[in-house]
Amino acid sequence: MTLTFLQRKPNSGLGNIRSSPSDPSRNIDWVLALLHAALVALGCFVIYSASRTKSPDPYRYVTRQVVFLIGSFIAMIVVMSVDYEWLRERARFFYGVTIMFLVMVIIAGTVSGGARLSFDLGPLKLQPAEFAKVTVLLALASYLADDREDEVSYAQFLGGLIMVGVPSALVIIQPDLGSASVLIAMAMGVLMIAGAKPKYIALITLMSVMTVVAALVSGIISTYQIARVRVFFNQDTADPTLKDYVYQPRHAMQAIATGGVTGKGWLQGPITNAKNDIPVQWADFPFSAVGEQFGLIGCAVIIGLFALLLLRIWRIAHLSKDTLGTYLCAGVFTMVLWQVFQNVAMTIGIMPVTGLPMPFISYGGSGLLSFCIMLGIVQNVHMRRYR
């Protein structure tokens, strides 16, 4: 009997030295993958520590996060397996589906805290605004890459502004100012890399501020969001109507302040362990759980990992074979940077509370899935940089 498996020649694949150096499977950025894995692993520990005393089942939220993580990794691998040119060809379709779901969630979404942000599917809640971050980036990058010149013309800028403005307006109507700010930040980052003039970027900023003001005046913005802004400008307020809104950020800052340099130890933080001191800490304020338990050192590790992740994304943007890949990486870079900054800043009291989760660390399936898909796109660009 012939042992055919001993005679079989190695085919192309990961680690196969006979495959072409341009084979995508040989060009995965393993440093980026390890940083990603480290962040999601730390996220699971943070979620467990912040949620174990808040539910009869201490493993409820971390178990759900692991399930979300498995699904997100599968989606990321699927995105990595197809050429990003394939995604570019379907960018308009994805964009159209996103607009449809953003309209549907305003009409028939689940009401939570005075806002319609998601569809309630039993054990799952799907937030279209999270997936809009991916599809709007893909649409904008594809649009700008179709007609590449030294700088973005006014016509191109106007087209890109409309492309980002429509979903951003729909997200504001929900209302979800945090996610809308991420879309706007992404647009500014991509347009800057594409060569938009500074006055165009200033115009985006001005229009964004005017949109928020108009939403406030028209009453679109919910009462609780207005209260959050009022609390930000007067964090020592004794106004009884703002008591519930100042409670959460005040205790989050206290948790970080009392953590000191080394923290109080794993699962030893009294504020994190308390049942009501920081409501929904595992989703909105995970950085406070890190600060109380692991102190300044733990916070520095988290921020350092994100800094290294951003450096890898920036490097891949430079190595990209085309402008489309560069724009996609620039958009992901901007969204990760802005969302990490916003989450940390609202935790330490230098930005208003928006509810934006910390990528890969906060609890939540939609956010985790969208950012894993984004890193899948970045890996896709790196894997095909020689073709």
Short mmCIF file of the C-alpha atoms (twelve columns), coordinates in Angstrom:
data_MODEL
# 
_entry.id   MODEL 
# 
loop_
_atom_site.group_PDB 
_atom_site.id 
_atom_site.type_symbol 
_atom_site.label_atom_id 
_atom_site.label_alt_id 
_atom_site.label_comp_id 
_atom_site.label_asym_id 
_atom_site.label_seq_id 
_atom_site.Cartn_x 
_atom_site.Cartn_y 
_atom_site.Cartn_z 
_atom_site.pdbx_PDB_model_num 
ATOM 1   C CA . MET A 1   0.000   0.000  0.000  1 
ATOM 2   C CA . THR A 2   1.354   3.384  -0.985 1 
ATOM 3   C CA . LEU A 3   1.367   6.076  1.646  1 
ATOM 4   C CA . THR A 4   0.258   8.886  -0.619 1 
ATOM 5   C CA . PHE A 5   0.192   11.516 2.095  1 
ATOM 6   C CA . LEU A 6   3.954   11.114 2.483  1 
ATOM 7   C CA . GLN A 7   4.448   11.743 -1.210 1 
ATOM 8   C CA . ARG A 8   2.170   14.771 -1.454 1 
ATOM 9   C CA . LYS A 9   3.938   18.004 -2.297 1 
ATOM 10  C CA . PRO A 10  3.201   20.972 -0.116 1 
ATOM 11  C CA . ASN A 11  0.684   23.289 -1.657 1 
ATOM 12  C CA . SER A 12  0.498   27.015 -1.293 1 
ATOM 13  C CA . GLY A 13  -0.479  28.190 2.140  1 
ATOM 14  C CA . LEU A 14  0.610   29.748 5.376  1 
ATOM 15  C CA . GLY A 15  4.252   29.042 6.140  1 
ATOM 16  C CA . ASN A 16  4.903   27.249 2.810  1 
ATOM 17  C CA . ILE A 17  8.248   28.383 1.464  1 
ATOM 18  C CA . ARG A 18  7.361   27.121 -2.032 1 
ATOM 19  C CA . SER A 19  4.471   29.507 -2.426 1 
ATOM 20  C CA . SER A 20  5.019   32.875 -4.067 1 
ATOM 21  C CA . PRO A 21  6.063   35.751 -1.803 1 
ATOM 22  C CA . SER A 22  3.036   37.602 -3.161 1 
ATOM 23  C CA . ASP A 23  0.636   34.911 -1.952 1 
ATOM 24  C CA . PRO A 24  -1.792  36.719 0.404  1 
ATOM 25  C CA . SER A 25  -1.574  33.950 2.994  1 
ATOM 26  C CA . ARG A 26  2.129   34.676 3.437  1 
ATOM 27  C CA . ASN A 27  1.625   38.368 4.068  1 
ATOM 28  C CA . ILE A 28  -0.561  38.538 7.139  1 
ATOM 29  C CA . ASP A 29  0.679   41.191 9.559  1 
ATOM 30  C CA . TRP A 30  1.185   38.964 12.590 1 
ATOM 31  C CA . VAL A 31  2.209   41.874 14.808 1 
ATOM 32  C CA . LEU A 32  -1.146  43.510 14.127 1 
ATOM 33  C CA . ALA A 33  -2.892  40.180 14.713 1 
ATOM 34  C CA . LEU A 34  -1.140  39.690 18.068 1 
ATOM 35  C CA . LEU A 35  -1.979  43.231 19.188 1 
ATOM 36  C CA . HIS A 36  -5.600  42.618 18.204 1 
ATOM 37  C CA . ALA A 37  -5.651  39.332 20.133 1 
ATOM 38  C CA . ALA A 38  -4.097  40.971 23.198 1 
ATOM 39  C CA . LEU A 39  -6.710  43.733 23.248 1 
ATOM 40  C CA . VAL A 40  -9.731  41.432 22.911 1 
ATOM 41  C CA . ALA A 41  -8.311  39.094 25.570 1 
ATOM 42  C CA . LEU A 42  -7.814  41.998 27.974 1 
ATOM 43  C CA . GLY A 43  -11.307 43.150 27.078 1 
ATOM 44  C CA . CYS A 44  -12.775 39.857 28.258 1 
ATOM 45  C CA . PHE A 45  -10.977 40.154 31.605 1 
ATOM 46  C CA . VAL A 46  -12.158 43.751 32.024 1 
ATOM 47  C CA . ILE A 47  -15.761 42.848 31.169 1 
ATOM 48  C CA . TYR A 48  -15.750 39.998 33.674 1 
ATOM 49  C CA . SER A 49  -14.304 42.147 36.449 1 
ATOM 50  C CA . ALA A 50  -16.791 44.979 35.837 1 
ATOM 51  C CA . SER A 51  -19.925 42.849 35.390 1 
ATOM 52  C CA . ARG A 52  -19.553 39.826 37.682 1 
ATOM 53  C CA . THR A 53  -21.312 41.500 40.634 1 
ATOM 54  C CA . LYS A 54  -24.047 43.085 38.508 1 
ATOM 55  C CA . SER A 55  -25.850 39.886 37.480 1 
ATOM 56  C CA . PRO A 56  -26.952 36.649 39.189 1 
ATOM 57  C CA . ASP A 57  -24.678 34.867 36.724 1 
ATOM 58  C CA . PRO A 58  -21.173 36.370 37.083 1 
ATOM 59  C CA . TYR A 59  -20.149 34.948 33.693 1 
ATOM 60  C CA . ARG A 60  -23.170 36.239 31.767 1 
ATOM 61  C CA . TYR A 61  -21.570 39.171 29.968 1 
ATOM 62  C CA . VAL A 62  -18.116 37.717 29.426 1 
ATOM 63  C CA . THR A 63  -19.624 34.512 28.004 1 
ATOM 64  C CA . ARG A 64  -21.704 36.528 25.575 1 
ATOM 65  C CA . GLN A 65  -18.640 38.569 24.639 1 
ATOM 66  C CA . VAL A 66  -16.688 35.399 23.831 1 
ATOM 67  C CA . VAL A 67  -19.536 34.252 21.582 1 
ATOM 68  C CA . PHE A 68  -19.525 37.668 19.873 1 
ATOM 69  C CA . LEU A 69  -15.766 37.370 19.542 1 
ATOM 70  C CA . ILE A 70  -15.937 34.003 17.770 1 
ATOM 71  C CA . GLY A 71  -18.484 35.361 15.299 1 
ATOM 72  C CA . SER A 72  -16.414 38.520 14.770 1 
ATOM 73  C CA . PHE A 73  -13.241 36.541 14.066 1 
ATOM 74  C CA . ILE A 74  -15.093 34.437 11.506 1 
ATOM 75  C CA . ALA A 75  -16.345 37.601 9.795  1 
ATOM 76  C CA . MET A 76  -12.819 39.062 9.856  1 
ATOM 77  C CA . ILE A 77  -11.368 35.942 8.224  1 
ATOM 78  C CA . VAL A 78  -14.045 36.083 5.504  1 
ATOM 79  C CA . VAL A 79  -13.152 39.723 4.801  1 
ATOM 80  C CA . MET A 80  -9.446  38.840 4.665  1 
ATOM 81  C CA . SER A 81  -10.068 35.995 2.217  1 
ATOM 82  C CA . VAL A 82  -11.530 38.164 -0.567 1 
ATOM 83  C CA . ASP A 83  -9.612  40.807 -2.495 1 
ATOM 84  C CA . TYR A 84  -10.594 44.276 -1.297 1 
ATOM 85  C CA . GLU A 85  -11.237 45.155 -4.944 1 
ATOM 86  C CA . TRP A 86  -14.213 42.804 -4.632 1 
ATOM 87  C CA . LEU A 87  -15.448 44.910 -1.732 1 
ATOM 88  C CA . ARG A 88  -14.906 48.058 -3.772 1 
ATOM 89  C CA . GLU A 89  -17.120 46.766 -6.568 1 
ATOM 90  C CA . ARG A 90  -19.962 46.268 -4.084 1 
ATOM 91  C CA . ALA A 91  -19.415 49.430 -2.038 1 
ATOM 92  C CA . ARG A 92  -22.540 51.134 -3.414 1 
ATOM 93  C CA . PHE A 93  -24.681 48.127 -2.596 1 
ATOM 94  C CA . PHE A 94  -23.387 47.958 0.980  1 
ATOM 95  C CA . TYR A 95  -23.902 51.717 1.326  1 
ATOM 96  C CA . GLY A 96  -27.480 51.490 0.082  1 
ATOM 97  C CA . VAL A 97  -28.299 48.643 2.476  1 
ATOM 98  C CA . THR A 98  -26.841 50.693 5.327  1 
ATOM 99  C CA . ILE A 99  -29.010 53.702 4.525  1 
ATOM 100 C CA . MET A 100 -32.056 51.428 4.395  1 
ATOM 101 C CA . PHE A 101 -31.340 49.970 7.843  1 
ATOM 102 C CA . LEU A 102 -30.598 53.392 9.346  1 
ATOM 103 C CA . VAL A 103 -34.027 54.554 8.178  1 
ATOM 104 C CA . MET A 104 -35.678 51.353 9.433  1 
ATOM 105 C CA . VAL A 105 -34.150 51.626 12.908 1 
ATOM 106 C CA . ILE A 106 -35.565 55.164 13.286 1 
ATOM 107 C CA . ILE A 107 -39.010 53.858 12.375 1 
ATOM 108 C CA . ALA A 108 -39.075 50.443 14.035 1 
ATOM 109 C CA . GLY A 109 -35.995 50.198 16.255 1 
ATOM 110 C CA . THR A 110 -36.076 49.329 19.943 1 
ATOM 111 C CA . VAL A 111 -36.473 52.359 22.203 1 
ATOM 112 C CA . SER A 112 -33.832 52.460 24.925 1 
ATOM 113 C CA . GLY A 113 -33.129 55.539 27.026 1 
ATOM 114 C CA . GLY A 114 -35.196 57.693 24.694 1 
ATOM 115 C CA . ALA A 115 -33.288 56.656 21.559 1 
ATOM 116 C CA . ARG A 116 -33.806 54.135 18.773 1 
ATOM 117 C CA . LEU A 117 -30.335 52.719 18.211 1 
ATOM 118 C CA . SER A 118 -30.829 49.013 17.526 1 
ATOM 119 C CA . PHE A 119 -33.007 46.146 16.429 1 
ATOM 120 C CA . ASP A 120 -33.889 43.777 19.258 1 
ATOM 121 C CA . LEU A 121 -33.489 40.214 17.976 1 
ATOM 122 C CA . GLY A 122 -33.951 38.404 21.276 1 
ATOM 123 C CA . PRO A 123 -30.474 37.570 22.548 1 
ATOM 124 C CA . LEU A 124 -28.913 39.986 20.046 1 
ATOM 125 C CA . LYS A 125 -29.187 43.718 19.491 1 
ATOM 126 C CA . LEU A 126 -27.939 44.928 16.118 1 
ATOM 127 C CA . GLN A 127 -26.888 48.561 15.798 1 
ATOM 128 C CA . PRO A 128 -26.861 49.747 12.167 1 
ATOM 129 C CA . ALA A 129 -24.741 52.770 13.153 1 
ATOM 130 C CA . GLU A 130 -21.857 50.436 14.026 1 
ATOM 131 C CA . PHE A 131 -21.935 48.757 10.621 1 
ATOM 132 C CA . ALA A 132 -22.262 52.165 8.944  1 
ATOM 133 C CA . LYS A 133 -18.708 52.871 10.096 1 
ATOM 134 C CA . VAL A 134 -17.487 50.085 7.797  1 
ATOM 135 C CA . THR A 135 -19.755 50.601 4.792  1 
ATOM 136 C CA . VAL A 136 -19.518 54.396 4.687  1 
ATOM 137 C CA . LEU A 137 -15.715 54.148 4.870  1 
ATOM 138 C CA . LEU A 138 -15.725 51.638 2.002  1 
ATOM 139 C CA . ALA A 139 -18.009 53.850 -0.088 1 
ATOM 140 C CA . LEU A 140 -16.031 57.051 0.560  1 
ATOM 141 C CA . ALA A 141 -12.627 55.429 -0.066 1 
ATOM 142 C CA . SER A 142 -13.889 53.833 -3.293 1 
ATOM 143 C CA . TYR A 143 -15.385 57.131 -4.454 1 
ATOM 144 C CA . LEU A 144 -12.171 59.081 -3.871 1 
ATOM 145 C CA . ALA A 145 -9.956  56.352 -5.388 1 
ATOM 146 C CA . ASP A 146 -11.991 56.278 -8.619 1 
ATOM 147 C CA . ASP A 147 -10.705 59.667 -9.752 1 
ATOM 148 C CA . ARG A 148 -7.301  60.122 -8.179 1 
ATOM 149 C CA . GLU A 149 -5.605  63.506 -8.592 1 
ATOM 150 C CA . ASP A 150 -3.034  65.430 -6.585 1 
ATOM 151 C CA . GLU A 151 -5.745  66.984 -4.484 1 
ATOM 152 C CA . VAL A 152 -9.449  66.628 -3.870 1 
ATOM 153 C CA . SER A 153 -11.451 68.944 -6.116 1 
ATOM 154 C CA . TYR A 154 -14.398 70.899 -4.802 1 
ATOM 155 C CA . ALA A 155 -16.784 68.638 -6.743 1 
ATOM 156 C CA . GLN A 156 -15.193 65.542 -5.203 1 
ATOM 157 C CA . PHE A 157 -15.307 67.092 -1.764 1 
ATOM 158 C CA . LEU A 158 -18.975 67.967 -2.148 1 
ATOM 159 C CA . GLY A 159 -19.797 64.439 -3.319 1 
ATOM 160 C CA . GLY A 160 -17.912 62.911 -0.389 1 
ATOM 161 C CA . LEU A 161 -19.601 65.317 2.020  1 
ATOM 162 C CA . ILE A 162 -23.052 64.230 0.826  1 
ATOM 163 C CA . MET A 163 -22.021 60.566 0.980  1 
ATOM 164 C CA . VAL A 164 -21.013 60.881 4.645  1 
ATOM 165 C CA . GLY A 165 -23.603 63.504 5.548  1 
ATOM 166 C CA . VAL A 166 -26.678 61.394 4.758  1 
ATOM 167 C CA . PRO A 167 -25.862 58.478 7.137  1 
ATOM 168 C CA . SER A 168 -24.485 60.905 9.733  1 
ATOM 169 C CA . ALA A 169 -27.764 62.839 9.735  1 
ATOM 170 C CA . LEU A 170 -29.739 59.611 10.112 1 
ATOM 171 C CA . VAL A 171 -27.546 58.574 13.042 1 
ATOM 172 C CA . ILE A 172 -28.035 61.980 14.696 1 
ATOM 173 C CA . ILE A 173 -31.824 61.605 14.355 1 
ATOM 174 C CA . GLN A 174 -31.743 58.298 16.333 1 
ATOM 175 C CA . PRO A 175 -30.128 60.191 18.240 1 
ATOM 176 C CA . ASP A 176 -26.541 58.904 18.528 1 
ATOM 177 C CA . LEU A 177 -24.128 61.822 18.510 1 
ATOM 178 C CA . GLY A 178 -21.179 59.589 19.427 1 
ATOM 179 C CA . SER A 179 -21.411 57.353 16.353 1 
ATOM 180 C CA . ALA A 180 -22.097 60.382 14.147 1 
ATOM 181 C CA . SER A 181 -18.882 61.983 15.422 1 
ATOM 182 C CA . VAL A 182 -16.961 58.832 14.457 1 
ATOM 183 C CA . LEU A 183 -18.286 59.004 10.875 1 
ATOM 184 C CA . ILE A 184 -17.358 62.677 10.631 1 
ATOM 185 C CA . ALA A 185 -13.881 62.052 12.064 1 
ATOM 186 C CA . MET A 186 -13.381 59.217 9.563  1 
ATOM 187 C CA . ALA A 187 -14.385 61.482 6.673  1 
ATOM 188 C CA . MET A 188 -11.940 64.169 7.804  1 
ATOM 189 C CA . GLY A 189 -9.110  61.632 8.076  1 
ATOM 190 C CA . VAL A 190 -9.703  60.109 4.633  1 
ATOM 191 C CA . LEU A 191 -10.148 63.504 2.949  1 
ATOM 192 C CA . MET A 192 -6.947  64.828 4.516  1 
ATOM 193 C CA . ILE A 193 -4.959  61.852 3.226  1 
ATOM 194 C CA . ALA A 194 -6.626  62.228 -0.189 1 
ATOM 195 C CA . GLY A 195 -5.376  65.814 -0.393 1 
ATOM 196 C CA . ALA A 196 -8.367  67.919 0.638  1 
ATOM 197 C CA . LYS A 197 -7.563  71.565 1.240  1 
ATOM 198 C CA . PRO A 198 -7.549  72.759 4.863  1 
ATOM 199 C CA . LYS A 199 -10.500 75.059 4.147  1 
ATOM 200 C CA . TYR A 200 -12.549 71.988 3.157  1 
ATOM 201 C CA . ILE A 201 -11.746 70.314 6.460  1 
ATOM 202 C CA . ALA A 202 -12.665 73.525 8.279  1 
ATOM 203 C CA . LEU A 203 -15.950 73.520 6.357  1 
ATOM 204 C CA . ILE A 204 -16.731 69.978 7.554  1 
ATOM 205 C CA . THR A 205 -16.029 71.038 11.137 1 
ATOM 206 C CA . LEU A 206 -18.248 74.111 10.846 1 
ATOM 207 C CA . MET A 207 -21.096 72.178 9.255  1 
ATOM 208 C CA . SER A 208 -20.850 69.456 11.911 1 
ATOM 209 C CA . VAL A 209 -21.127 72.020 14.705 1 
ATOM 210 C CA . MET A 210 -24.057 73.707 12.954 1 
ATOM 211 C CA . THR A 211 -25.793 70.342 12.528 1 
ATOM 212 C CA . VAL A 212 -25.494 69.574 16.242 1 
ATOM 213 C CA . VAL A 213 -26.751 73.052 17.157 1 
ATOM 214 C CA . ALA A 214 -29.694 72.662 14.769 1 
ATOM 215 C CA . ALA A 215 -30.480 69.270 16.303 1 
ATOM 216 C CA . LEU A 216 -30.449 70.818 19.778 1 
ATOM 217 C CA . VAL A 217 -32.706 73.692 18.756 1 
ATOM 218 C CA . SER A 218 -35.136 71.447 16.880 1 
ATOM 219 C CA . GLY A 219 -35.522 69.067 19.814 1 
ATOM 220 C CA . ILE A 220 -34.098 66.047 17.977 1 
ATOM 221 C CA . ILE A 221 -31.477 65.586 20.673 1 
ATOM 222 C CA . SER A 222 -32.854 63.739 23.669 1 
ATOM 223 C CA . THR A 223 -33.110 65.313 27.110 1 
ATOM 224 C CA . TYR A 224 -30.539 62.926 28.557 1 
ATOM 225 C CA . GLN A 225 -27.945 63.961 25.954 1 
ATOM 226 C CA . ILE A 226 -28.498 67.641 26.710 1 
ATOM 227 C CA . ALA A 227 -28.124 66.804 30.408 1 
ATOM 228 C CA . ARG A 228 -24.790 65.090 29.692 1 
ATOM 229 C CA . VAL A 229 -23.482 68.253 28.042 1 
ATOM 230 C CA . ARG A 230 -24.686 70.383 30.964 1 
ATOM 231 C CA . VAL A 231 -22.948 68.045 33.415 1 
ATOM 232 C CA . PHE A 232 -19.709 68.268 31.424 1 
ATOM 233 C CA . PHE A 233 -19.619 72.052 31.743 1 
ATOM 234 C CA . ASN A 234 -20.562 71.933 35.429 1 
ATOM 235 C CA . GLN A 235 -19.249 68.674 36.885 1 
ATOM 236 C CA . ASP A 236 -19.680 69.875 40.464 1 
ATOM 237 C CA . THR A 237 -23.332 70.713 39.986 1 
ATOM 238 C CA . ALA A 238 -25.772 70.111 42.837 1 
ATOM 239 C CA . ASP A 239 -28.805 70.425 40.567 1 
ATOM 240 C CA . PRO A 240 -31.162 67.589 41.620 1 
ATOM 241 C CA . THR A 241 -32.406 67.210 38.016 1 
ATOM 242 C CA . LEU A 242 -28.863 66.266 36.955 1 
ATOM 243 C CA . LYS A 243 -28.196 63.866 39.820 1 
ATOM 244 C CA . ASP A 244 -28.550 60.715 37.715 1 
ATOM 245 C CA . TYR A 245 -26.350 62.098 34.941 1 
ATOM 246 C CA . VAL A 246 -23.440 63.216 37.107 1 
ATOM 247 C CA . TYR A 247 -23.412 59.988 39.145 1 
ATOM 248 C CA . GLN A 248 -21.833 57.725 36.508 1 
ATOM 249 C CA . PRO A 249 -18.920 59.918 35.281 1 
ATOM 250 C CA . ARG A 250 -18.136 61.130 38.807 1 
ATOM 251 C CA . HIS A 251 -17.672 57.573 40.096 1 
ATOM 252 C CA . ALA A 252 -15.702 56.610 36.978 1 
ATOM 253 C CA . MET A 253 -13.213 59.397 37.682 1 
ATOM 254 C CA . GLN A 254 -13.095 58.393 41.334 1 
ATOM 255 C CA . ALA A 255 -12.293 54.794 40.370 1 
ATOM 256 C CA . ILE A 256 -9.304  55.890 38.286 1 
ATOM 257 C CA . ALA A 257 -8.125  58.412 40.895 1 
ATOM 258 C CA . THR A 258 -8.166  55.870 43.736 1 
ATOM 259 C CA . GLY A 259 -6.334  53.255 41.660 1 
ATOM 260 C CA . GLY A 260 -3.050  55.099 42.058 1 
ATOM 261 C CA . VAL A 261 0.026   53.837 40.225 1 
ATOM 262 C CA . THR A 262 -0.325  50.077 40.630 1 
ATOM 263 C CA . GLY A 263 -4.054  49.722 41.323 1 
ATOM 264 C CA . LYS A 264 -5.898  47.753 43.986 1 
ATOM 265 C CA . GLY A 265 -5.495  44.359 42.366 1 
ATOM 266 C CA . TRP A 266 -7.509  42.068 40.127 1 
ATOM 267 C CA . LEU A 267 -11.158 41.932 41.265 1 
ATOM 268 C CA . GLN A 268 -10.323 44.067 44.309 1 
ATOM 269 C CA . GLY A 269 -11.721 47.443 43.254 1 
ATOM 270 C CA . PRO A 270 -14.535 48.479 45.637 1 
ATOM 271 C CA . ILE A 271 -16.118 50.907 43.143 1 
ATOM 272 C CA . THR A 272 -15.942 48.395 40.286 1 
ATOM 273 C CA . ASN A 273 -17.318 45.663 42.560 1 
ATOM 274 C CA . ALA A 274 -20.213 47.803 43.816 1 
ATOM 275 C CA . LYS A 275 -23.538 47.036 42.160 1 
ATOM 276 C CA . ASN A 276 -24.610 50.555 41.215 1 
ATOM 277 C CA . ASP A 277 -21.616 52.889 41.479 1 
ATOM 278 C CA . ILE A 278 -20.867 52.849 37.716 1 
ATOM 279 C CA . PRO A 279 -23.895 51.530 35.811 1 
ATOM 280 C CA . VAL A 280 -23.050 49.646 32.587 1 
ATOM 281 C CA . GLN A 281 -19.351 50.041 33.393 1 
ATOM 282 C CA . TRP A 282 -18.403 47.031 31.260 1 
ATOM 283 C CA . ALA A 283 -19.781 48.744 28.132 1 
ATOM 284 C CA . ASP A 284 -19.371 52.505 28.665 1 
ATOM 285 C CA . PHE A 285 -16.557 52.906 31.220 1 
ATOM 286 C CA . PRO A 286 -14.238 49.861 31.016 1 
ATOM 287 C CA . PHE A 287 -11.228 52.179 31.317 1 
ATOM 288 C CA . SER A 288 -12.303 53.053 34.857 1 
ATOM 289 C CA . ALA A 289 -12.220 49.346 35.792 1 
ATOM 290 C CA . VAL A 290 -8.680  49.123 34.440 1 
ATOM 291 C CA . GLY A 291 -7.620  52.238 36.339 1 
ATOM 292 C CA . GLU A 292 -9.014  51.104 39.688 1 
ATOM 293 C CA . GLN A 293 -7.674  47.550 39.526 1 
ATOM 294 C CA . PHE A 294 -4.354  48.073 37.718 1 
ATOM 295 C CA . GLY A 295 -3.682  51.768 38.252 1 
ATOM 296 C CA . LEU A 296 -1.675  54.048 36.023 1 
ATOM 297 C CA . ILE A 297 0.425   51.104 34.839 1 
ATOM 298 C CA . GLY A 298 -2.600  49.192 33.599 1 
ATOM 299 C CA . CYS A 299 -3.997  52.263 31.838 1 
ATOM 300 C CA . ALA A 300 -0.606  52.851 30.195 1 
ATOM 301 C CA . VAL A 301 -0.527  49.247 28.946 1 
ATOM 302 C CA . ILE A 302 -3.965  49.586 27.330 1 
ATOM 303 C CA . ILE A 303 -3.112  52.915 25.701 1 
ATOM 304 C CA . GLY A 304 0.290   51.537 24.635 1 
ATOM 305 C CA . LEU A 305 -1.305  48.562 22.902 1 
ATOM 306 C CA . PHE A 306 -3.645  50.888 21.011 1 
ATOM 307 C CA . ALA A 307 -0.699  53.117 20.066 1 
ATOM 308 C CA . LEU A 308 1.181   50.128 18.622 1 
ATOM 309 C CA . LEU A 309 -1.985  49.001 16.805 1 
ATOM 310 C CA . LEU A 310 -2.327  52.448 15.236 1 
ATOM 311 C CA . LEU A 311 1.340   52.432 14.200 1 
ATOM 312 C CA . ARG A 312 0.842   49.111 12.389 1 
ATOM 313 C CA . ILE A 313 -2.241  50.451 10.599 1 
ATOM 314 C CA . TRP A 314 -0.287  53.571 9.594  1 
ATOM 315 C CA . ARG A 315 2.557   51.404 8.307  1 
ATOM 316 C CA . ILE A 316 0.181   49.286 6.227  1 
ATOM 317 C CA . ALA A 317 -1.342  52.458 4.765  1 
ATOM 318 C CA . HIS A 318 2.144   53.443 3.560  1 
ATOM 319 C CA . LEU A 319 2.817   49.975 2.123  1 
ATOM 320 C CA . SER A 320 -0.469  49.782 0.229  1 
ATOM 321 C CA . LYS A 321 -0.216  49.095 -3.504 1 
ATOM 322 C CA . ASP A 322 -2.898  51.678 -4.356 1 
ATOM 323 C CA . THR A 323 -4.744  54.717 -3.082 1 
ATOM 324 C CA . LEU A 324 -7.843  52.683 -2.222 1 
ATOM 325 C CA . GLY A 325 -5.898  50.641 0.321  1 
ATOM 326 C CA . THR A 326 -4.317  53.780 1.746  1 
ATOM 327 C CA . TYR A 327 -7.698  55.484 2.155  1 
ATOM 328 C CA . LEU A 328 -9.233  52.420 3.801  1 
ATOM 329 C CA . CYS A 329 -6.391  52.211 6.321  1 
ATOM 330 C CA . ALA A 330 -6.564  55.966 6.952  1 
ATOM 331 C CA . GLY A 331 -10.271 55.666 7.740  1 
ATOM 332 C CA . VAL A 332 -9.764  52.767 10.131 1 
ATOM 333 C CA . PHE A 333 -6.858  54.601 11.776 1 
ATOM 334 C CA . THR A 334 -8.981  57.708 12.328 1 
ATOM 335 C CA . MET A 335 -11.979 55.821 13.725 1 
ATOM 336 C CA . VAL A 336 -9.921  53.757 16.178 1 
ATOM 337 C CA . LEU A 337 -7.978  56.842 17.297 1 
ATOM 338 C CA . TRP A 338 -11.078 58.996 17.777 1 
ATOM 339 C CA . GLN A 339 -13.118 56.338 19.534 1 
ATOM 340 C CA . VAL A 340 -10.317 55.407 21.956 1 
ATOM 341 C CA . PHE A 341 -9.681  59.082 22.690 1 
ATOM 342 C CA . GLN A 342 -13.375 59.803 23.231 1 
ATOM 343 C CA . ASN A 343 -13.895 56.827 25.560 1 
ATOM 344 C CA . VAL A 344 -10.829 57.629 27.682 1 
ATOM 345 C CA . ALA A 345 -11.599 61.351 27.672 1 
ATOM 346 C CA . MET A 346 -15.196 60.941 28.863 1 
ATOM 347 C CA . THR A 347 -13.964 58.582 31.595 1 
ATOM 348 C CA . ILE A 348 -11.512 61.139 32.990 1 
ATOM 349 C CA . GLY A 349 -13.921 64.053 32.534 1 
ATOM 350 C CA . ILE A 350 -12.350 66.052 29.687 1 
ATOM 351 C CA . MET A 351 -15.102 65.222 27.164 1 
ATOM 352 C CA . PRO A 352 -18.868 64.842 27.507 1 
ATOM 353 C CA . VAL A 353 -20.259 61.344 27.992 1 
ATOM 354 C CA . THR A 354 -21.341 59.997 24.598 1 
ATOM 355 C CA . GLY A 355 -21.621 56.264 25.234 1 
ATOM 356 C CA . LEU A 356 -18.991 55.449 22.624 1 
ATOM 357 C CA . PRO A 357 -17.436 52.062 23.506 1 
ATOM 358 C CA . MET A 358 -13.713 51.438 23.655 1 
ATOM 359 C CA . PRO A 359 -12.823 49.280 20.618 1 
ATOM 360 C CA . PHE A 360 -12.146 45.611 21.477 1 
ATOM 361 C CA . ILE A 361 -12.392 46.325 25.224 1 
ATOM 362 C CA . SER A 362 -16.025 47.311 25.782 1 
ATOM 363 C CA . TYR A 363 -18.853 44.803 25.872 1 
ATOM 364 C CA . GLY A 364 -21.041 44.715 22.757 1 
ATOM 365 C CA . GLY A 365 -21.481 42.511 19.716 1 
ATOM 366 C CA . SER A 366 -22.146 45.122 17.011 1 
ATOM 367 C CA . GLY A 367 -19.161 47.276 17.949 1 
ATOM 368 C CA . LEU A 368 -16.834 44.290 18.252 1 
ATOM 369 C CA . LEU A 369 -17.973 42.920 14.902 1 
ATOM 370 C CA . SER A 370 -17.542 46.227 13.077 1 
ATOM 371 C CA . PHE A 371 -14.013 46.832 14.397 1 
ATOM 372 C CA . CYS A 372 -12.940 43.251 13.679 1 
ATOM 373 C CA . ILE A 373 -14.172 43.707 10.108 1 
ATOM 374 C CA . MET A 374 -12.184 46.955 9.915  1 
ATOM 375 C CA . LEU A 375 -8.988  45.187 10.990 1 
ATOM 376 C CA . GLY A 376 -9.841  42.462 8.472  1 
ATOM 377 C CA . ILE A 377 -9.873  45.141 5.767  1 
ATOM 378 C CA . VAL A 378 -6.505  46.482 6.976  1 
ATOM 379 C CA . GLN A 379 -5.056  42.961 6.909  1 
ATOM 380 C CA . ASN A 380 -6.556  42.533 3.436  1 
ATOM 381 C CA . VAL A 381 -4.659  45.593 2.199  1 
ATOM 382 C CA . HIS A 382 -1.408  44.296 3.700  1 
ATOM 383 C CA . MET A 383 -1.860  40.769 2.367  1 
ATOM 384 C CA . ARG A 384 -2.286  42.012 -1.213 1 
ATOM 385 C CA . ARG A 385 0.261   44.809 -1.239 1 
ATOM 386 C CA . TYR A 386 2.419   43.032 -3.891 1 
ATOM 387 C CA . ARG A 387 -0.365  42.442 -6.427 1 
# 
